[in-house]
């Protein structure tokens, strides 16, 4: 787990694996989580879920 700032807000990142792939981004409020639900940040490496 990693705490960082995104869109000027604190978020918790869950990541793991050899490439440190992002599994989930946790926002402080449900409203922020809904607002950024589909947002992909260019500086995070996302794990492809099939």
C-alpha positions as CSV (number, residue, x, y, z in Angstrom):
1,X,0.0,0.0,0.0
2,X,1.1,3.5,-0.8
3,X,-0.3,6.9,0.0
4,X,0.1,9.5,-2.7
5,X,-1.7,12.6,-4.1
6,X,-3.8,12.5,-7.2
7,X,-6.0,15.4,-8.5
8,X,-4.8,17.2,-5.3
9,X,-6.5,14.6,-3.1
10,X,-4.9,11.9,-0.9
11,X,-5.4,8.4,-2.2
12,X,-4.3,4.9,-1.2
13,X,-2.8,2.7,-3.9
14,X,-2.8,-1.1,-3.7
15,X,-0.1,-2.5,-6.0
16,X,2.1,-5.6,-6.2
17,X,4.0,-8.0,-8.5
18,X,7.3,-7.9,-10.2
19,X,6.3,-4.7,-12.1
20,X,4.5,-3.1,-9.2
21,X,1.2,-3.1,-11.0
22,X,-1.7,-1.0,-9.6
23,X,-4.5,-3.2,-8.4
24,X,-6.8,-0.5,-7.0
25,X,-7.0,3.2,-6.1
26,X,-8.8,4.0,-2.9
27,X,-10.3,7.5,-2.6
28,X,-11.2,9.2,0.7
29,X,-14.9,9.6,0.0
30,X,-17.4,7.6,-2.1
31,X,-18.1,10.7,-4.1
32,X,-14.4,11.0,-5.2
33,X,-14.3,7.3,-5.9
34,X,-17.3,7.6,-8.2
35,X,-16.0,10.7,-9.9
36,X,-12.6,9.0,-10.7
37,X,-13.8,5.4,-11.2
38,X,-12.8,5.3,-14.8
39,X,-9.7,7.5,-14.5
40,X,-6.3,6.0,-15.4
41,X,-3.3,8.0,-14.2
42,X,-0.3,8.0,-16.7
43,X,2.3,7.5,-13.9
44,X,0.7,4.3,-12.5
45,X,1.1,0.9,-14.1
46,X,-2.2,-0.9,-14.0
47,X,-2.6,-4.7,-13.9
48,X,-4.8,-6.0,-16.8
49,X,-7.8,-7.8,-15.3
50,X,-9.5,-10.2,-17.7
